[in-house]
Amino acid sequence: MAAKIINGTEISKQIKEELKQEIAQLKEKYGIIPGLATILVGEDPASKVYVGQKEKVCNALGMYSERHDLPENVSEEDVLALVEKLNKDPKIHGILVQLPLPKHINATRVLYAIDAIKDVDGFHPINVGKLVIGEPTFVPCTPNGIHELLKRSGVDVEGKEVVVVGRSNIVGKPIANILLQKAKGANATVTICHTGTKDLASHTKRADILIAAIGKPKAITADMVKEGVVVIDVGVNPIGKTPEGKRILVGDVDFEAIKEKAGAITPVPGGVGPMTITMLMKNTVDAAKLQRGIQ
């Protein structure tokens, strides 16, 4: 029996509708319009598309957005000065620096310069530390989206064996920390696998929930998972183009083969991807409430 498809496009639409109502209430009751500032350095085409999408969603939800496009050769000092200016701007509740930055700019220094209460990407060490110890904080957007997909799809995580393949600071480590917390929608037994893991399949076969975030097309095959597994595929790997010139994207798992064994699975595209920007918007709304002391 084929797996249930976890539809990230539909779930992200639900969350956006909830956010739209919350934003309207914040404006009506408190005169607050949640504001997001994005900083884009250089002309990277993919980064320009991402920033444009964020701006579009902001506007659609009734939020305030500012876009700061800087030249490739901008100095690190100028970027830091802009971050400091946005830190002090009461209209701006969230600051996002689009990565990657040019090599002459220290990305860590720039990200750490963002005020932790405006760090809607969840990369500041204060927010990372709070996540690890289980305090409320801004959670990186993709792992936050994965957690919402699991909760809203009715996947019971408590006590389950979760295997995360990938240990990045953006996805692997944060989602592992989210799911091992002693909290509702979590409390799982979590294993993190990575490039140094020996006999990967011996770990993935144990998984009740498998989260693949390694950036290798179809790296997880059907013989590496057990019947009924829930699969969250974070990978977005271009493997060619259609005759019409459209990119062909596949995930980190062999979707067609695994969907015949899995209990539930996210597609690529249309799974985790749509959730990331949506959770950025949610973090920005939460930041606006936090900065005004609204519960």
C-alpha angles and dihedrals in degrees: 000000000000119000126260108258113233101217110210092180092060095041092049089052090054091052092047090054090051090048092048090057093045092049091050090051093049090052094046098042103034106014090242124144110187108236129206125190120197125197117203120183118195134350105291104154096215092048091050090053092049093049090047091052091051091050091049094050091047091055093045091055095048096253128139116249135187123189120200112192112189129188120258092248096051112135122249088238091059092050091049090048090054091049090051091049091052091046088061097042110103091202090063117074098165133035123198124186109199112230142250100054122194114277095252090063120076102228094195092055091050095047092047090052091065112099106254091233089057095043097111091165090063095227100121112109091236090058093041089052092049090051092052094051093042102250122142109270145136107293121205108268103240095050089044088053092049090053091051091049090054094046096045092045090056095246109159107219100177113115093356127134106249119189118193115195105202133042104211121145088235100054120351103051097039096048089048090052093047094052098045095054117112092245143108111288091021136052093121131148103248130200120186116206126190144158091300094053114115118218096005092188092062088063099039092051089061093054122115085181120026121194113191116197107151105112096235119122114248092343092149110066132192094258089060096063136060129236114280097018119154108231125200109188113198096172123110108185123171110218101172143306137282119243085263091058097253116142117251110222128194132177133234091269131063094251100187094052098037096048087069090060103031127091091215135358140179118235126226113255106024101035123079095353100075090050097062099070091038091057090047087059091048091051090051092051090048089049091053090052093046093051091052095043094245116152 
